[in-house]
Amino acid sequence: MSTTLEDLVARICDLYRITIEHLRSGSRRAGLVEARSLFCYWAVRQNRFPAATIASFLNMTPPGVGYAVDRGGAIARETDYRI
């Protein structure tokens, strides 16, 4: 069974106790940046969604998603969070 964007959003929102609006807000608050970065990592690296798709979904640029993926990988290793 493949993971959908909706599944990933639900998992991130549950882990970080945020809403989808917060996730997509563009806020630079540390907790939201962490949540968005982990979401990008799970979506792009683990589920093979195109960075452009994630960028459009989050109102980010594709290069911004690339940086977030790198941060998200470090967060995933440090926290041991799983999808």
BABA-229776 format. One record per atom (N, C-alpha, C): residue number from 1; atom name; x, y negated, z. Coordinates in Angstrom, 2 decimals. Example, Ala and Ser with C-alpha at 12.3 -4.5 7.8 and 13.67 -1.06 7.14 Angstrom:
# BABA-229776
<atom><i>1</i><at>N</at><east>13.19</east><north>5.69</north><up>7.80</up></atom>
<atom><i>1</i><at>CA</at><east>12.30</east><north>4.50</north><up>7.80</up></atom>
<atom><i>1</i><at>C</at><east>13.20</east><north>3.30</north><up>7.80</up></atom>
<atom><i>2</i><at>N</at><east>12.85</east><north>2.25</north><up>7.08</up></atom>
<atom><i>2</i><at>CA</at><east>13.67</east><north>1.06</north><up>7.14</up></atom>
<atom><i>2</i><at>C</at><east>12.90</east><north>-0.03</north><up>7.87</up></atom>
# end
This chain:
# BABA-229776
<atom><i>1</i><at>N</at><east>0.84</east><north>1.18</north><up>0.00</up></atom>
<atom><i>1</i><at>CA</at><east>0.00</east><north>0.00</north><up>0.00</up></atom>
<atom><i>1</i><at>C</at><east>0.88</east><north>-1.24</north><up>0.00</up></atom>
<atom><i>2</i><at>N</at><east>0.64</east><north>-2.16</north><up>-0.92</up></atom>
<atom><i>2</i><at>CA</at><east>1.45</east><north>-3.36</north><up>-0.99</up></atom>
<atom><i>2</i><at>C</at><east>0.89</east><north>-4.45</north><up>-0.07</up></atom>
<atom><i>3</i><at>N</at><east>1.78</east><north>-5.30</north><up>0.36</up></atom>
<atom><i>3</i><at>CA</at><east>1.42</east><north>-6.39</north><up>1.25</up></atom>
<atom><i>3</i><at>C</at><east>1.01</east><north>-7.60</north><up>0.41</up></atom>
<atom><i>4</i><at>N</at><east>-0.10</east><north>-8.21</north><up>0.75</up></atom>
<atom><i>4</i><at>CA</at><east>-0.57</east><north>-9.39</north><up>0.04</up></atom>
<atom><i>4</i><at>C</at><east>-0.08</east><north>-10.65</north><up>0.76</up></atom>
<atom><i>5</i><at>N</at><east>-0.16</east><north>-11.79</north><up>0.07</up></atom>
<atom><i>5</i><at>CA</at><east>0.17</east><north>-13.06</north><up>0.72</up></atom>
<atom><i>5</i><at>C</at><east>-0.73</east><north>-13.29</north><up>1.93</up></atom>
<atom><i>6</i><at>N</at><east>-1.99</east><north>-12.91</north><up>1.80</up></atom>
<atom><i>6</i><at>CA</at><east>-2.92</east><north>-13.07</north><up>2.91</up></atom>
<atom><i>6</i><at>C</at><east>-2.48</east><north>-12.26</north><up>4.13</up></atom>
<atom><i>7</i><at>N</at><east>-1.97</east><north>-11.04</north><up>3.88</up></atom>
<atom><i>7</i><at>CA</at><east>-1.46</east><north>-10.21</north><up>4.98</up></atom>
<atom><i>7</i><at>C</at><east>-0.29</east><north>-10.89</north><up>5.67</up></atom>
<atom><i>8</i><at>N</at><east>0.62</east><north>-11.45</north><up>4.86</up></atom>
<atom><i>8</i><at>CA</at><east>1.80</east><north>-12.12</north><up>5.41</up></atom>
<atom><i>8</i><at>C</at><east>1.41</east><north>-13.36</north><up>6.20</up></atom>
<atom><i>9</i><at>N</at><east>0.48</east><north>-14.13</north><up>5.66</up></atom>
<atom><i>9</i><at>CA</at><east>0.00</east><north>-15.32</north><up>6.36</up></atom>
<atom><i>9</i><at>C</at><east>-0.61</east><north>-14.93</north><up>7.70</up></atom>
<atom><i>10</i><at>N</at><east>-1.44</east><north>-13.91</north><up>7.69</up></atom>
<atom><i>10</i><at>CA</at><east>-2.09</east><north>-13.47</north><up>8.93</up></atom>
<atom><i>10</i><at>C</at><east>-1.05</east><north>-13.05</north><up>9.97</up></atom>
<atom><i>11</i><at>N</at><east>-0.03</east><north>-12.33</north><up>9.54</up></atom>
<atom><i>11</i><at>CA</at><east>1.01</east><north>-11.84</north><up>10.47</up></atom>
<atom><i>11</i><at>C</at><east>1.80</east><north>-13.01</north><up>11.06</up></atom>
<atom><i>12</i><at>N</at><east>2.21</east><north>-13.95</north><up>10.20</up></atom>
<atom><i>12</i><at>CA</at><east>2.97</east><north>-15.11</north><up>10.67</up></atom>
<atom><i>12</i><at>C</at><east>2.13</east><north>-15.97</north><up>11.62</up></atom>
<atom><i>13</i><at>N</at><east>0.90</east><north>-16.22</north><up>11.22</up></atom>
<atom><i>13</i><at>CA</at><east>0.02</east><north>-17.04</north><up>12.06</up></atom>
<atom><i>13</i><at>C</at><east>-0.23</east><north>-16.38</north><up>13.41</up></atom>
<atom><i>14</i><at>N</at><east>-0.33</east><north>-15.06</north><up>13.43</up></atom>
<atom><i>14</i><at>CA</at><east>-0.51</east><north>-14.33</north><up>14.68</up></atom>
<atom><i>14</i><at>C</at><east>0.77</east><north>-14.40</north><up>15.54</up></atom>
<atom><i>15</i><at>N</at><east>1.92</east><north>-14.16</north><up>14.92</up></atom>
<atom><i>15</i><at>CA</at><east>3.19</east><north>-14.18</north><up>15.66</up></atom>
<atom><i>15</i><at>C</at><east>3.46</east><north>-15.54</north><up>16.29</up></atom>
<atom><i>16</i><at>N</at><east>3.24</east><north>-16.59</north><up>15.52</up></atom>
<atom><i>16</i><at>CA</at><east>3.59</east><north>-17.94</north><up>15.97</up></atom>
<atom><i>16</i><at>C</at><east>2.41</east><north>-18.72</north><up>16.53</up></atom>
<atom><i>17</i><at>N</at><east>1.24</east><north>-18.09</north><up>16.52</up></atom>
<atom><i>17</i><at>CA</at><east>0.03</east><north>-18.72</north><up>17.04</up></atom>
<atom><i>17</i><at>C</at><east>-0.22</east><north>-20.09</north><up>16.39</up></atom>
<atom><i>18</i><at>N</at><east>-0.22</east><north>-20.06</north><up>15.06</up></atom>
<atom><i>18</i><at>CA</at><east>-0.47</east><north>-21.26</north><up>14.28</up></atom>
<atom><i>18</i><at>C</at><east>-1.58</east><north>-20.99</north><up>13.27</up></atom>
<atom><i>19</i><at>N</at><east>-2.05</east><north>-22.03</north><up>12.64</up></atom>
<atom><i>19</i><at>CA</at><east>-3.05</east><north>-21.88</north><up>11.59</up></atom>
<atom><i>19</i><at>C</at><east>-2.37</east><north>-21.93</north><up>10.22</up></atom>
<atom><i>20</i><at>N</at><east>-3.08</east><north>-21.52</north><up>9.20</up></atom>
<atom><i>20</i><at>CA</at><east>-2.55</east><north>-21.59</north><up>7.85</up></atom>
<atom><i>20</i><at>C</at><east>-2.26</east><north>-23.05</north><up>7.48</up></atom>
<atom><i>21</i><at>N</at><east>-3.08</east><north>-23.97</north><up>7.98</up></atom>
<atom><i>21</i><at>CA</at><east>-2.85</east><north>-25.39</north><up>7.72</up></atom>
<atom><i>21</i><at>C</at><east>-1.50</east><north>-25.84</north><up>8.27</up></atom>
<atom><i>22</i><at>N</at><east>-1.16</east><north>-25.35</north><up>9.47</up></atom>
<atom><i>22</i><at>CA</at><east>0.16</east><north>-25.67</north><up>10.05</up></atom>
<atom><i>22</i><at>C</at><east>1.27</east><north>-25.08</north><up>9.19</up></atom>
<atom><i>23</i><at>N</at><east>1.10</east><north>-23.84</north><up>8.77</up></atom>
<atom><i>23</i><at>CA</at><east>2.12</east><north>-23.17</north><up>7.96</up></atom>
<atom><i>23</i><at>C</at><east>2.38</east><north>-23.94</north><up>6.67</up></atom>
<atom><i>24</i><at>N</at><east>1.33</east><north>-24.44</north><up>6.06</up></atom>
<atom><i>24</i><at>CA</at><east>1.44</east><north>-25.13</north><up>4.77</up></atom>
<atom><i>24</i><at>C</at><east>1.67</east><north>-26.63</north><up>4.90</up></atom>
<atom><i>25</i><at>N</at><east>1.79</east><north>-27.14</north><up>6.12</up></atom>
<atom><i>25</i><at>CA</at><east>1.79</east><north>-28.58</north><up>6.35</up></atom>
<atom><i>25</i><at>C</at><east>3.04</east><north>-29.32</north><up>5.90</up></atom>
<atom><i>26</i><at>N</at><east>4.17</east><north>-28.66</north><up>5.86</up></atom>
<atom><i>26</i><at>CA</at><east>5.41</east><north>-29.36</north><up>5.54</up></atom>
<atom><i>26</i><at>C</at><east>6.06</east><north>-30.01</north><up>6.75</up></atom>
<atom><i>27</i><at>N</at><east>5.47</east><north>-29.82</north><up>7.92</up></atom>
<atom><i>27</i><at>CA</at><east>6.03</east><north>-30.36</north><up>9.15</up></atom>
<atom><i>27</i><at>C</at><east>7.43</east><north>-29.79</north><up>9.39</up></atom>
<atom><i>28</i><at>N</at><east>8.27</east><north>-30.61</north><up>9.99</up></atom>
<atom><i>28</i><at>CA</at><east>9.63</east><north>-30.17</north><up>10.29</up></atom>
<atom><i>28</i><at>C</at><east>9.82</east><north>-29.80</north><up>11.76</up></atom>
<atom><i>29</i><at>N</at><east>8.72</east><north>-29.62</north><up>12.46</up></atom>
<atom><i>29</i><at>CA</at><east>8.82</east><north>-29.14</north><up>13.85</up></atom>
<atom><i>29</i><at>C</at><east>9.48</east><north>-27.77</north><up>13.85</up></atom>
<atom><i>30</i><at>N</at><east>10.36</east><north>-27.55</north><up>14.82</up></atom>
<atom><i>30</i><at>CA</at><east>11.18</east><north>-26.34</north><up>14.85</up></atom>
<atom><i>30</i><at>C</at><east>10.38</east><north>-25.05</north><up>14.74</up></atom>
<atom><i>31</i><at>N</at><east>9.31</east><north>-24.92</north><up>15.50</up></atom>
<atom><i>31</i><at>CA</at><east>8.52</east><north>-23.69</north><up>15.47</up></atom>
<atom><i>31</i><at>C</at><east>7.86</east><north>-23.46</north><up>14.13</up></atom>
<atom><i>32</i><at>N</at><east>7.42</east><north>-24.53</north><up>13.48</up></atom>
<atom><i>32</i><at>CA</at><east>6.80</east><north>-24.39</north><up>12.17</up></atom>
<atom><i>32</i><at>C</at><east>7.83</east><north>-24.08</north><up>11.10</up></atom>
<atom><i>33</i><at>N</at><east>9.00</east><north>-24.68</north><up>11.20</up></atom>
<atom><i>33</i><at>CA</at><east>10.07</east><north>-24.38</north><up>10.24</up></atom>
<atom><i>33</i><at>C</at><east>10.46</east><north>-22.91</north><up>10.37</up></atom>
<atom><i>34</i><at>N</at><east>10.55</east><north>-22.42</north><up>11.59</up></atom>
<atom><i>34</i><at>CA</at><east>10.89</east><north>-21.01</north><up>11.81</up></atom>
<atom><i>34</i><at>C</at><east>9.83</east><north>-20.10</north><up>11.22</up></atom>
<atom><i>35</i><at>N</at><east>8.57</east><north>-20.40</north><up>11.47</up></atom>
<atom><i>35</i><at>CA</at><east>7.47</east><north>-19.59</north><up>10.94</up></atom>
<atom><i>35</i><at>C</at><east>7.48</east><north>-19.59</north><up>9.42</up></atom>
<atom><i>36</i><at>N</at><east>7.64</east><north>-20.77</north><up>8.83</up></atom>
<atom><i>36</i><at>CA</at><east>7.65</east><north>-20.90</north><up>7.37</up></atom>
<atom><i>36</i><at>C</at><east>8.85</east><north>-20.16</north><up>6.76</up></atom>
<atom><i>37</i><at>N</at><east>9.99</east><north>-20.24</north><up>7.43</up></atom>
<atom><i>37</i><at>CA</at><east>11.20</east><north>-19.56</north><up>6.94</up></atom>
<atom><i>37</i><at>C</at><east>11.03</east><north>-18.05</north><up>6.96</up></atom>
<atom><i>38</i><at>N</at><east>10.49</east><north>-17.52</north><up>8.05</up></atom>
<atom><i>38</i><at>CA</at><east>10.27</east><north>-16.08</north><up>8.14</up></atom>
<atom><i>38</i><at>C</at><east>9.24</east><north>-15.64</north><up>7.10</up></atom>
<atom><i>39</i><at>N</at><east>8.20</east><north>-16.43</north><up>6.91</up></atom>
<atom><i>39</i><at>CA</at><east>7.21</east><north>-16.13</north><up>5.88</up></atom>
<atom><i>39</i><at>C</at><east>7.88</east><north>-16.05</north><up>4.51</up></atom>
<atom><i>40</i><at>N</at><east>8.72</east><north>-17.03</north><up>4.19</up></atom>
<atom><i>40</i><at>CA</at><east>9.41</east><north>-17.04</north><up>2.90</up></atom>
<atom><i>40</i><at>C</at><east>10.30</east><north>-15.80</north><up>2.73</up></atom>
<atom><i>41</i><at>N</at><east>11.02</east><north>-15.45</north><up>3.78</up></atom>
<atom><i>41</i><at>CA</at><east>11.88</east><north>-14.27</north><up>3.72</up></atom>
<atom><i>41</i><at>C</at><east>11.07</east><north>-13.01</north><up>3.46</up></atom>
<atom><i>42</i><at>N</at><east>10.01</east><north>-12.82</north><up>4.24</up></atom>
<atom><i>42</i><at>CA</at><east>9.18</east><north>-11.63</north><up>4.05</up></atom>
<atom><i>42</i><at>C</at><east>8.55</east><north>-11.60</north><up>2.67</up></atom>
<atom><i>43</i><at>N</at><east>8.10</east><north>-12.74</north><up>2.19</up></atom>
<atom><i>43</i><at>CA</at><east>7.41</east><north>-12.79</north><up>0.89</up></atom>
<atom><i>43</i><at>C</at><east>8.38</east><north>-12.54</north><up>-0.26</up></atom>
<atom><i>44</i><at>N</at><east>9.51</east><north>-13.24</north><up>-0.25</up></atom>
<atom><i>44</i><at>CA</at><east>10.43</east><north>-13.19</north><up>-1.40</up></atom>
<atom><i>44</i><at>C</at><east>11.35</east><north>-11.97</north><up>-1.35</up></atom>
<atom><i>45</i><at>N</at><east>11.99</east><north>-11.72</north><up>-0.22</up></atom>
<atom><i>45</i><at>CA</at><east>12.98</east><north>-10.64</north><up>-0.16</up></atom>
<atom><i>45</i><at>C</at><east>12.36</east><north>-9.28</north><up>0.08</up></atom>
<atom><i>46</i><at>N</at><east>11.37</east><north>-9.19</north><up>0.92</up></atom>
<atom><i>46</i><at>CA</at><east>10.84</east><north>-7.89</north><up>1.26</up></atom>
<atom><i>46</i><at>C</at><east>9.64</east><north>-7.48</north><up>0.43</up></atom>
<atom><i>47</i><at>N</at><east>8.97</east><north>-8.45</north><up>-0.18</up></atom>
<atom><i>47</i><at>CA</at><east>7.76</east><north>-8.12</north><up>-0.95</up></atom>
<atom><i>47</i><at>C</at><east>7.83</east><north>-8.57</north><up>-2.40</up></atom>
<atom><i>48</i><at>N</at><east>8.96</east><north>-9.14</north><up>-2.79</up></atom>
<atom><i>48</i><at>CA</at><east>9.23</east><north>-9.47</north><up>-4.20</up></atom>
<atom><i>48</i><at>C</at><east>8.26</east><north>-10.47</north><up>-4.83</up></atom>
<atom><i>49</i><at>N</at><east>7.70</east><north>-11.37</north><up>-4.03</up></atom>
<atom><i>49</i><at>CA</at><east>6.91</east><north>-12.45</north><up>-4.62</up></atom>
<atom><i>49</i><at>C</at><east>7.88</east><north>-13.45</north><up>-5.24</up></atom>
<atom><i>50</i><at>N</at><east>7.56</east><north>-14.01</north><up>-6.39</up></atom>
<atom><i>50</i><at>CA</at><east>8.44</east><north>-15.03</north><up>-6.99</up></atom>
<atom><i>50</i><at>C</at><east>8.53</east><north>-16.27</north><up>-6.09</up></atom>
<atom><i>51</i><at>N</at><east>9.72</east><north>-16.83</north><up>-6.00</up></atom>
<atom><i>51</i><at>CA</at><east>9.91</east><north>-18.04</north><up>-5.19</up></atom>
<atom><i>51</i><at>C</at><east>8.99</east><north>-19.16</north><up>-5.66</up></atom>
<atom><i>52</i><at>N</at><east>8.74</east><north>-19.26</north><up>-6.95</up></atom>
<atom><i>52</i><at>CA</at><east>7.86</east><north>-20.31</north><up>-7.48</up></atom>
<atom><i>52</i><at>C</at><east>6.43</east><north>-20.14</north><up>-6.96</up></atom>
<atom><i>53</i><at>N</at><east>5.98</east><north>-18.91</north><up>-6.81</up></atom>
<atom><i>53</i><at>CA</at><east>4.64</east><north>-18.64</north><up>-6.27</up></atom>
<atom><i>53</i><at>C</at><east>4.56</east><north>-19.10</north><up>-4.81</up></atom>
<atom><i>54</i><at>N</at><east>5.59</east><north>-18.76</north><up>-4.05</up></atom>
<atom><i>54</i><at>CA</at><east>5.61</east><north>-19.14</north><up>-2.63</up></atom>
<atom><i>54</i><at>C</at><east>5.74</east><north>-20.65</north><up>-2.49</up></atom>
<atom><i>55</i><at>N</at><east>6.56</east><north>-21.26</north><up>-3.35</up></atom>
<atom><i>55</i><at>CA</at><east>6.72</east><north>-22.72</north><up>-3.32</up></atom>
<atom><i>55</i><at>C</at><east>5.38</east><north>-23.41</north><up>-3.55</up></atom>
<atom><i>56</i><at>N</at><east>4.65</east><north>-22.94</north><up>-4.53</up></atom>
<atom><i>56</i><at>CA</at><east>3.34</east><north>-23.53</north><up>-4.84</up></atom>
<atom><i>56</i><at>C</at><east>2.38</east><north>-23.33</north><up>-3.67</up></atom>
<atom><i>57</i><at>N</at><east>2.38</east><north>-22.15</north><up>-3.08</up></atom>
<atom><i>57</i><at>CA</at><east>1.49</east><north>-21.84</north><up>-1.96</up></atom>
<atom><i>57</i><at>C</at><east>1.78</east><north>-22.73</north><up>-0.75</up></atom>
<atom><i>58</i><at>N</at><east>3.07</east><north>-22.99</north><up>-0.49</up></atom>
<atom><i>58</i><at>CA</at><east>3.47</east><north>-23.77</north><up>0.69</up></atom>
<atom><i>58</i><at>C</at><east>3.69</east><north>-25.25</north><up>0.40</up></atom>
<atom><i>59</i><at>N</at><east>3.46</east><north>-25.67</north><up>-0.84</up></atom>
<atom><i>59</i><at>CA</at><east>3.72</east><north>-27.06</north><up>-1.23</up></atom>
<atom><i>59</i><at>C</at><east>5.18</east><north>-27.43</north><up>-1.02</up></atom>
<atom><i>60</i><at>N</at><east>6.07</east><north>-26.52</north><up>-1.42</up></atom>
<atom><i>60</i><at>CA</at><east>7.51</east><north>-26.73</north><up>-1.33</up></atom>
<atom><i>60</i><at>C</at><east>8.09</east><north>-26.66</north><up>-2.74</up></atom>
<atom><i>61</i><at>N</at><east>9.38</east><north>-26.95</north><up>-2.85</up></atom>
<atom><i>61</i><at>CA</at><east>10.07</east><north>-26.75</north><up>-4.12</up></atom>
<atom><i>61</i><at>C</at><east>10.68</east><north>-25.35</north><up>-4.12</up></atom>
<atom><i>62</i><at>N</at><east>10.91</east><north>-24.75</north><up>-5.29</up></atom>
<atom><i>62</i><at>CA</at><east>11.56</east><north>-23.44</north><up>-5.32</up></atom>
<atom><i>62</i><at>C</at><east>12.93</east><north>-23.43</north><up>-4.63</up></atom>
<atom><i>63</i><at>N</at><east>13.78</east><north>-24.46</north><up>-4.81</up></atom>
<atom><i>63</i><at>CA</at><east>15.04</east><north>-24.45</north><up>-4.05</up></atom>
<atom><i>63</i><at>C</at><east>14.82</east><north>-24.51</north><up>-2.54</up></atom>
<atom><i>64</i><at>N</at><east>13.78</east><north>-25.24</north><up>-2.11</up></atom>
<atom><i>64</i><at>CA</at><east>13.46</east><north>-25.28</north><up>-0.68</up></atom>
<atom><i>64</i><at>C</at><east>13.07</east><north>-23.91</north><up>-0.15</up></atom>
<atom><i>65</i><at>N</at><east>12.36</east><north>-23.15</north><up>-0.97</up></atom>
<atom><i>65</i><at>CA</at><east>12.01</east><north>-21.78</north><up>-0.59</up></atom>
<atom><i>65</i><at>C</at><east>13.27</east><north>-20.94</north><up>-0.49</up></atom>
<atom><i>66</i><at>N</at><east>14.21</east><north>-21.15</north><up>-1.40</up></atom>
<atom><i>66</i><at>CA</at><east>15.47</east><north>-20.40</north><up>-1.35</up></atom>
<atom><i>66</i><at>C</at><east>16.21</east><north>-20.63</north><up>-0.04</up></atom>
<atom><i>67</i><at>N</at><east>16.30</east><north>-21.88</north><up>0.39</up></atom>
<atom><i>67</i><at>CA</at><east>16.94</east><north>-22.18</north><up>1.67</up></atom>
<atom><i>67</i><at>C</at><east>16.16</east><north>-21.55</north><up>2.82</up></atom>
<atom><i>68</i><at>N</at><east>14.84</east><north>-21.61</north><up>2.74</up></atom>
<atom><i>68</i><at>CA</at><east>14.00</east><north>-21.03</north><up>3.79</up></atom>
<atom><i>68</i><at>C</at><east>14.18</east><north>-19.51</north><up>3.87</up></atom>
<atom><i>69</i><at>N</at><east>14.33</east><north>-18.87</north><up>2.72</up></atom>
<atom><i>69</i><at>CA</at><east>14.56</east><north>-17.42</north><up>2.69</up></atom>
<atom><i>69</i><at>C</at><east>15.84</east><north>-17.08</north><up>3.45</up></atom>
<atom><i>70</i><at>N</at><east>16.90</east><north>-17.86</north><up>3.23</up></atom>
<atom><i>70</i><at>CA</at><east>18.15</east><north>-17.62</north><up>3.96</up></atom>
<atom><i>70</i><at>C</at><east>17.96</east><north>-17.78</north><up>5.47</up></atom>
<atom><i>71</i><at>N</at><east>17.29</east><north>-18.86</north><up>5.86</up></atom>
<atom><i>71</i><at>CA</at><east>17.02</east><north>-19.07</north><up>7.29</up></atom>
<atom><i>71</i><at>C</at><east>16.16</east><north>-17.94</north><up>7.84</up></atom>
<atom><i>72</i><at>N</at><east>15.15</east><north>-17.55</north><up>7.07</up></atom>
<atom><i>72</i><at>CA</at><east>14.23</east><north>-16.49</north><up>7.50</up></atom>
<atom><i>72</i><at>C</at><east>14.93</east><north>-15.16</north><up>7.70</up></atom>
<atom><i>73</i><at>N</at><east>15.91</east><north>-14.86</north><up>6.86</up></atom>
<atom><i>73</i><at>CA</at><east>16.68</east><north>-13.62</north><up>7.03</up></atom>
<atom><i>73</i><at>C</at><east>17.41</east><north>-13.60</north><up>8.37</up></atom>
<atom><i>74</i><at>N</at><east>18.01</east><north>-14.73</north><up>8.72</up></atom>
<atom><i>74</i><at>CA</at><east>18.70</east><north>-14.83</north><up>10.01</up></atom>
<atom><i>74</i><at>C</at><east>17.71</east><north>-14.69</north><up>11.16</up></atom>
<atom><i>75</i><at>N</at><east>16.55</east><north>-15.31</north><up>11.02</up></atom>
<atom><i>75</i><at>CA</at><east>15.52</east><north>-15.23</north><up>12.07</up></atom>
<atom><i>75</i><at>C</at><east>15.03</east><north>-13.78</north><up>12.23</up></atom>
<atom><i>76</i><at>N</at><east>14.82</east><north>-13.11</north><up>11.11</up></atom>
<atom><i>76</i><at>CA</at><east>14.35</east><north>-11.71</north><up>11.16</up></atom>
<atom><i>76</i><at>C</at><east>15.37</east><north>-10.84</north><up>11.89</up></atom>
<atom><i>77</i><at>N</at><east>16.65</east><north>-11.05</north><up>11.63</up></atom>
<atom><i>77</i><at>CA</at><east>17.68</east><north>-10.26</north><up>12.30</up></atom>
<atom><i>77</i><at>C</at><east>17.76</east><north>-10.59</north><up>13.79</up></atom>
<atom><i>78</i><at>N</at><east>17.65</east><north>-11.87</north><up>14.13</up></atom>
<atom><i>78</i><at>CA</at><east>17.76</east><north>-12.29</north><up>15.53</up></atom>
<atom><i>78</i><at>C</at><east>16.56</east><north>-11.86</north><up>16.37</up></atom>
<atom><i>79</i><at>N</at><east>15.38</east><north>-11.94</north><up>15.80</up></atom>
<atom><i>79</i><at>CA</at><east>14.17</east><north>-11.66</north><up>16.58</up></atom>
<atom><i>79</i><at>C</at><east>13.69</east><north>-10.23</north><up>16.46</up></atom>
<atom><i>80</i><at>N</at><east>14.14</east><north>-9.52</north><up>15.43</up></atom>
<atom><i>80</i><at>CA</at><east>13.70</east><north>-8.16</north><up>15.16</up></atom>
<atom><i>80</i><at>C</at><east>12.20</east><north>-8.10</north><up>14.86</up></atom>
<atom><i>81</i><at>N</at><east>11.63</east><north>-9.21</north><up>14.36</up></atom>
<atom><i>81</i><at>CA</at><east>10.23</east><north>-9.21</north><up>13.94</up></atom>
<atom><i>81</i><at>C</at><east>10.07</east><north>-8.33</north><up>12.71</up></atom>
<atom><i>82</i><at>N</at><east>8.94</east><north>-7.67</north><up>12.64</up></atom>
<atom><i>82</i><at>CA</at><east>8.59</east><north>-6.82</north><up>11.48</up></atom>
<atom><i>82</i><at>C</at><east>7.25</east><north>-7.27</north><up>10.93</up></atom>
<atom><i>83</i><at>N</at><east>7.07</east><north>-7.03</north><up>9.64</up></atom>
<atom><i>83</i><at>CA</at><east>5.81</east><north>-7.40</north><up>8.99</up></atom>
<atom><i>83</i><at>C</at><east>4.68</east><north>-6.61</north><up>9.64</up></atom>
# end
